Amino acid sequence: MKVLAGVALCFPAFGVLAMFSGFALPRGQSPPGPAIKVVDLVPASLSGETNQDSEPFLAIQTANPQVMVASAFTPNPFSSSGNAPVYVSQDSGNSWVLNAITPVPRMTCDITHAMAVGENHPRGDLHAGTLACASAITLDESESNDVSSSAPMSVQSTRPNVDQPFVRALGLSSGDRIYVGVNDFNQPNGRTATVDVSVDGGITYKSNPVEFRKTSGQDGPSVRPGASSMEPSPPATSLSFETIRRGTAQILFRR
């Protein structure tokens, strides 16, 4: 028997990491399982860029997984005043283009996005939460109904003094339901864990605080909603967030 050690391959561009566990094989036998394909999201025409490209995020249209949208802290490579970009694929991630459609100038301070679960939109209906890198950090909750279009995303809601938006969406016959977890410093008494909810496709949002206990000044910044639905049953939602109390952190989960 020949023992092969575990191997970790690290690709700095866009923070791609592929890992393989150690395994034991008879001499001459090939490793089992499918091959792993690694694709560099940065287009070849921009392969000389040296940006940090940190905190990558990926959204896949579940009903049509050929449509994918990825993001990172990537500045607009063509204009210092143009919109911050996202990466778009329409062939299941085999090739990518950079599309400057977010409502934020040049580069986001944070971004997550989602395509509604259960919705098969031919051009990708994308909901996003972005933070602008300004003196007063501003949250934009926005939508694009065609991720391949150069038209900027339509801002549906905006407000200041929040952090780390995390977006989930459901496609229902009555319209998309959108959930955006945020660390909202506008909430009183340090109970900052909040979920913005829209039941009409983003036309209106309501901010819902989810922390009801004392904190040490704020909740942890990661407020992570989850949502699923099998119509005609009502949507099922879940939520995890971190409460900071007396210098210690506690992870809470609610349904």
C-alpha positions as CSV (number, residue, x, y, z in Angstrom):
1,M,0.0,0.0,0.0
2,K,1.2,3.5,-0.8
3,V,-0.1,6.3,1.4
4,L,-0.5,9.7,-0.1
5,A,-0.6,12.7,2.3
6,G,-3.4,15.3,2.2
7,V,-2.8,18.1,-0.2
8,A,-4.1,21.7,0.0
9,L,-4.0,23.9,-3.1
10,C,-4.4,27.6,-2.4
11,F,-5.2,30.0,-5.3
12,P,-4.7,33.6,-4.0
13,A,-6.8,35.2,-6.8
14,F,-10.3,35.6,-5.4
15,G,-9.4,33.4,-2.4
16,V,-10.1,30.1,-4.0
17,L,-9.2,27.1,-1.8
18,A,-9.4,23.4,-2.8
19,M,-8.6,20.7,-0.2
20,F,-8.2,17.0,-0.5
21,S,-8.1,14.6,2.4
22,G,-5.4,12.0,2.7
23,F,-6.1,8.6,1.3
24,A,-4.6,5.2,0.9
25,L,-4.5,3.4,-2.5
26,P,-3.1,0.1,-3.8
27,R,0.0,0.8,-5.9
28,G,-0.9,1.9,-9.4
29,Q,-4.6,2.6,-8.7
30,S,-5.9,6.1,-9.5
31,P,-7.8,8.1,-6.9
32,P,-11.6,7.6,-7.0
33,G,-14.2,10.3,-7.4
34,P,-14.8,13.1,-9.9
35,A,-12.1,15.6,-10.8
36,I,-12.2,19.1,-9.3
37,K,-12.2,22.0,-11.7
38,V,-10.9,25.3,-10.5
39,V,-12.0,28.4,-12.4
40,D,-10.4,31.9,-11.9
41,L,-13.3,34.3,-11.8
42,V,-11.1,37.3,-12.8
43,P,-11.4,37.6,-16.6
44,A,-8.2,36.9,-18.5
45,S,-8.2,40.5,-19.7
46,L,-7.8,41.6,-16.1
47,S,-5.4,38.8,-15.0
48,G,-2.7,41.4,-14.1
49,E,-4.8,43.0,-11.3
50,T,-3.4,42.9,-7.8
51,N,-6.5,43.8,-5.7
52,Q,-7.2,42.0,-2.4
53,D,-10.6,40.6,-3.8
54,S,-11.5,39.4,-0.3
55,E,-14.7,38.1,1.2
56,P,-16.0,36.4,-1.9
57,F,-19.7,35.5,-2.1
58,L,-21.6,33.3,-4.6
59,A,-25.3,33.1,-5.5
60,I,-26.7,30.4,-7.8
61,Q,-30.1,30.3,-9.4
62,T,-31.3,27.0,-8.1
63,A,-33.9,26.4,-10.8
64,N,-31.4,27.2,-13.5
65,P,-27.8,26.8,-12.1
66,Q,-26.2,28.0,-15.3
67,V,-26.8,31.5,-13.9
68,M,-24.4,32.5,-11.1
69,V,-23.4,35.8,-9.6
70,A,-20.3,36.2,-7.4
71,S,-18.8,39.2,-5.6
72,A,-15.8,40.3,-3.6
73,F,-14.2,43.6,-2.5
74,T,-13.2,44.2,-6.2
75,P,-13.0,47.8,-7.3
76,N,-14.2,48.9,-10.7
77,P,-11.1,48.4,-12.9
78,F,-12.2,50.8,-15.6
79,S,-13.4,53.9,-13.7
80,S,-12.6,55.4,-10.3
81,S,-16.2,56.8,-10.1
82,G,-18.1,54.0,-11.9
83,N,-20.3,51.5,-10.1
84,A,-18.7,48.6,-8.1
85,P,-18.9,45.3,-10.1
86,V,-20.1,41.8,-9.6
87,Y,-18.9,38.7,-11.5
88,V,-21.6,37.0,-13.7
89,S,-21.6,33.6,-15.3
90,Q,-24.3,32.1,-17.6
91,D,-22.6,28.8,-18.3
92,S,-22.5,27.2,-14.8
93,G,-19.3,28.9,-13.8
94,N,-17.1,27.9,-16.7
95,S,-16.6,31.6,-17.8
96,W,-17.2,34.9,-16.1
97,V,-17.5,38.6,-16.9
98,L,-17.2,41.6,-14.7
99,N,-20.4,43.7,-14.7
100,A,-20.4,47.1,-12.9
101,I,-24.1,47.2,-11.8
102,T,-24.2,47.6,-8.0
103,P,-25.4,51.0,-6.7
104,V,-22.2,51.7,-4.9
105,P,-19.4,53.8,-6.4
106,R,-16.2,52.0,-7.3
107,M,-16.0,49.4,-4.6
108,T,-18.3,48.0,-1.9
109,C,-17.5,47.9,1.8
110,D,-19.6,44.8,2.0
111,I,-21.9,42.9,-0.3
112,T,-24.0,39.8,-0.3
113,H,-26.8,38.8,-2.8
114,A,-29.3,36.1,-3.6
115,M,-31.4,34.9,-6.4
116,A,-34.8,33.7,-5.1
117,V,-35.0,30.0,-4.3
118,G,-37.6,28.3,-6.6
119,E,-37.6,31.0,-9.2
120,N,-36.4,30.3,-12.8
121,H,-35.8,33.8,-14.1
122,P,-34.0,33.5,-17.6
123,R,-31.7,36.4,-16.9
124,G,-31.3,36.1,-13.2
125,D,-33.4,38.2,-10.8
126,L,-30.8,39.3,-8.2
127,H,-31.4,40.9,-4.8
128,A,-28.4,42.5,-3.1
129,G,-27.4,44.3,0.1
130,T,-24.5,46.6,-0.3
131,L,-22.5,49.0,1.9
132,A,-21.0,52.1,0.5
133,C,-17.5,53.1,1.6
134,A,-18.5,56.6,2.8
135,S,-18.0,58.4,6.1
136,A,-21.5,57.3,7.1
137,I,-21.7,53.7,6.0
138,T,-25.0,53.3,4.1
139,L,-27.0,50.2,3.3
140,D,-28.6,49.8,-0.1
141,E,-31.1,47.0,-0.7
142,S,-31.5,46.7,-4.4
143,E,-32.6,44.5,-7.3
144,S,-31.6,43.7,-10.9
145,N,-34.0,41.6,-13.1
146,D,-31.2,41.0,-15.6
147,V,-27.7,40.3,-14.3
148,S,-26.2,40.4,-17.8
149,S,-27.5,43.9,-18.4
150,S,-25.2,47.0,-17.8
151,A,-28.1,48.9,-16.2
152,P,-27.3,49.6,-12.5
153,M,-29.4,47.8,-9.9
154,S,-32.5,49.5,-8.7
155,V,-32.2,50.7,-5.1
156,Q,-35.4,49.8,-3.2
157,S,-34.4,50.8,0.3
158,T,-31.5,52.7,1.9
159,R,-30.5,53.7,5.5
160,P,-27.3,54.4,7.4
161,N,-25.5,53.0,10.4
162,V,-25.8,49.3,9.8
163,D,-23.2,46.6,9.1
164,Q,-22.8,43.2,7.4
165,P,-25.9,42.7,5.3
166,F,-26.7,39.0,4.5
167,V,-29.4,38.4,1.9
168,R,-31.7,35.4,1.4
169,A,-34.7,35.3,-1.0
170,L,-37.7,33.1,-1.8
171,G,-39.6,33.1,-5.1
172,L,-43.3,32.8,-4.4
173,S,-46.3,33.1,-6.6
174,S,-47.3,36.2,-4.6
175,G,-43.9,37.8,-5.2
176,D,-40.4,37.5,-3.9
177,R,-39.8,37.4,-0.1
178,I,-36.5,38.9,0.9
179,Y,-34.7,38.6,4.2
180,V,-31.6,40.8,5.0
181,G,-29.8,40.1,8.2
182,V,-27.9,43.2,9.5
183,N,-26.1,44.5,12.6
184,D,-28.2,47.6,13.1
185,F,-26.7,50.3,15.3
186,N,-30.0,52.2,15.1
187,Q,-31.6,49.7,17.5
188,P,-31.7,50.8,21.2
189,N,-29.8,49.2,24.1
190,G,-27.2,47.5,22.0
191,R,-29.7,44.9,20.7
192,T,-28.4,45.3,17.2
193,A,-29.3,41.9,15.6
194,T,-32.0,42.7,13.0
195,V,-33.6,41.3,9.9
196,D,-35.1,43.5,7.2
197,V,-38.0,41.7,5.6
198,S,-39.8,42.4,2.3
199,V,-42.9,40.4,1.3
200,D,-43.5,42.3,-1.9
201,G,-40.3,41.8,-3.9
202,G,-38.4,44.7,-2.2
203,I,-41.0,47.4,-2.8
204,T,-41.2,47.9,0.9
205,Y,-39.0,46.6,3.8
206,K,-39.7,46.3,7.6
207,S,-36.8,46.1,10.1
208,N,-37.4,43.5,12.7
209,P,-35.2,43.3,15.8
210,V,-34.5,39.8,16.9
211,E,-32.5,40.3,20.1
212,F,-34.4,40.7,23.3
213,R,-31.7,40.1,25.9
214,K,-29.0,42.4,27.3
215,T,-25.8,42.6,25.4
216,S,-22.4,44.1,26.0
217,G,-23.0,47.0,23.7
218,Q,-24.0,45.1,20.5
219,D,-24.6,41.7,19.0
220,G,-22.0,40.0,16.9
221,P,-22.0,41.4,13.4
222,S,-23.0,38.1,11.7
223,V,-26.8,37.9,11.5
224,R,-27.7,35.0,9.1
225,P,-31.3,34.4,8.0
226,G,-32.3,31.3,6.1
227,A,-35.6,30.6,4.3
228,S,-37.3,27.8,2.4
229,S,-40.7,27.1,1.0
230,M,-42.8,24.4,-0.6
231,E,-46.0,26.2,-1.8
232,P,-48.8,26.2,-0.8
233,S,-47.3,25.8,2.6
234,P,-46.2,29.1,4.2
235,P,-42.5,30.0,4.1
236,A,-40.2,28.5,6.8
237,T,-37.5,30.8,8.1
238,S,-34.6,30.3,10.5
239,L,-32.0,32.7,11.9
240,S,-28.7,32.4,13.7
241,F,-26.8,35.3,15.3
242,E,-24.3,35.9,18.0
243,T,-25.1,37.6,21.3
244,I,-22.2,39.2,23.1
245,R,-22.8,39.3,26.9
246,R,-20.3,40.1,29.6
247,G,-17.4,39.7,27.2
248,T,-18.5,36.3,26.0
249,A,-20.2,35.2,22.8
250,Q,-23.3,32.9,22.5
251,I,-24.6,31.6,19.2
252,L,-28.4,31.7,19.1
253,F,-30.6,29.8,16.6
254,R,-34.3,30.6,16.1
255,R,-37.0,29.3,13.8
